[in-house]
Amino acid sequence: MFEGNRVVAHTRSRYPIFQSPMTWIARSPLVSAVSAAGGMGLLENSIADLSVTTREFSAIRAATNQPFGVNLPVRYLQANQNEEKKIIDWLLAQGIHFVTTSAGDPTRYAKLLKDAGVIVYHATATLRGAQKAVDAGVDGLIVEGAESAGLRNPDEVHSFALLQAVREAVDVPIVAAGGIVDGRGMAAAFALGAEGVTMGTRFVASLESPVHQNYKNAIVNAPITGTILTDNPPRARSRGLRTSYAEGVKEGTRERHQGRATLDLLYVNGDVDNTSGSAGESAGLIHEVKAVRQIIDDTVTGFWREIDRLAALRPQIRQGQQRPVRSA
Ligand SMILES: Cc1cc2nc3c(=O)[nH]c(=O)nc-3n(C[C@H](O)[C@H](O)[C@H](O)COP(=O)(O)O)c2cc1C
């Protein structure tokens, strides 16, 4: 169905649909469900703890024989260099074939991993970051528009312009991130130059996602204006649900939670109002919690429906062009 697609050739998955790496959420239940359904599940590694990586990796392998990948967030791993080396060595010993890098300069990892025969995609939110990653030798890019959830770069632009700019500048395959929840978004991303898509918020609101039901419901109930950007010093900003807490942080009347607080308060205990759970503008397009397989099947079906719809415009456009122009 996606023969000739370069992303699928790299991932060996059935569909060029990734599940974004998300702290604590992108672990074995979600990753294995995505991979079993034909997508590309990605195991997150943001706490840089080999025992977590080995436990989750082994659980995914036990749950599915379908391909999955691992995300290496450069800055977080480099903060713990002893663990960084152990994690990378262990993953290579497992014969891992697909890695994404994010949050930092991919140069060192790209060299190390590519020398070991691993396919490497780098996630970036800027044109400059994309060009640097390609110069570093990565095989593909994950291009994150400003609609995306989570930590955001202050210099970024939205997907509509960013995807086209990156497509013009580089030749490697692009996976689009931000604002995508279904086949319509996927077809639009392909029109702008992507060959694959990744979804974060959509998979948070899935049956297999481990977060509290209140968080999933808050995503489902969010209007299209339901997210907000707040400063996240020293450099970044964060996009999350527009709650009274988030409004307070933006206005400076509430302290931003530090460390694991959001995880405990929201993911585990479901306190939506006193947190701002990561969510993209895509939250406004999500209307129900669905099983992962349903999300992926619906996305693929919807993608081909949109491609057929666009293809059907051709004769109409041709006819329109051939119609003689009437003088007034
Ligand atoms: C709950 C949540 C947690 C996230 N955590 C991370 C993370 O730990 N590291 C990362 O690189 N991106 C993280 N992201 C961003 C995603 O990788 C991805 O870029 C984004 O979700 C794409 O936009 P979308 O949510 O509209 O699909 C997170 C996103 C969400 C929704």
The ligand as an ORCA input file, in Angstrom:
! r2SCAN-3c Opt
* xyz 0 1
  C       1.934     14.401     26.458
  C       3.058     14.727     25.528
  C       4.356     14.566     25.970
  C       5.427     14.845     25.106
  N       6.685     14.611     25.542
  C       7.712     14.765     24.676
  C       9.017     14.374     25.045
  O       9.246     13.878     26.147
  N      10.018     14.558     24.159
  C       9.787     15.063     22.898
  O      10.722     15.205     22.090
  N       8.556     15.444     22.525
  C       7.508     15.290     23.365
  N       6.248     15.625     22.962
  C       6.033     16.219     21.622
  C       5.816     15.125     20.589
  O       7.004     14.403     20.403
  C       5.344     15.665     19.218
  O       6.273     16.534     18.683
  C       4.028     16.386     19.275
  O       3.157     15.715     20.151
  C       3.399     16.487     17.898
  O       2.222     17.241     17.935
  P       0.775     16.614     18.190
  O       0.701     16.374     19.652
  O      -0.168     17.639     17.706
  O       0.661     15.320     17.427
  C       5.165     15.339     23.802
  C       3.854     15.496     23.384
  C       2.788     15.188     24.216
  C       1.375     15.330     23.715
*
